Amino acid sequence: MRKALELPFDPIDRAARTWERRFGPSSAMAAVTSIMRAQQILLGELDGLLRPYGLTFARYEALVLLSFSRAGALPLRVMGERLMVHPTSVTNTVDRLEAQGMVVRRPNPADGRGRLAEITQRGRDAVGAATRDLMAADFGLGDYSEEELAEMFGLLRSLRLSAGDFTPETETPGTPGAPDTPGAPHR
């Protein structure tokens, strides 16, 4: 992982101690601030790994989603739902991928007004090469054990569940965090 400017102290810890004195308990503030900073660090590193392919992490996620679909194509509305982003963000992402020749838009045969985004061979090649690089870099989380990564996923999954991101009953067994047997408890 690339090093940012190294301060001689942890600014989030310092802010948490000041917060304690002025406002009260700081653990939630410190946790949120740490998550937000971690997101900045990871996004910067992942975008750096994806830059040689002309991708950002958002564009990479869209290509992966399309490559996972049976036909390699999805309605933009469905992409927005699955990527959990605003429709305008999906449109912008698909616009950029289309300009790069990684995606084409075509009419949706199931909906006369709708459009599908379809991954091209160039998009498949880019997502394959980019995935190899991201996997080799452990997605920027190489300092963590499998157990720590699973714990991190579980903690953040609980937050996402309580925010209404998904309904656990609709998950497919075998996916991270999903039960392996019907009726198995969720975190």
Salt bridges, closest charged atoms under 4 A:
ASP13 OD2 - ARG17 NH2 3.17
GLU81 OE2 - ARG77 NH1 3.06
ASP95 OD1 - ARG105 NH2 2.72
GLU98 OE1 - ARG105 NH1 2.70
GLU118 OE1 - ARG106 NE 2.56
ASP165 OD2 - ARG160 NE 3.50
GLU171 OE2 - ARG157 NH2 2.56
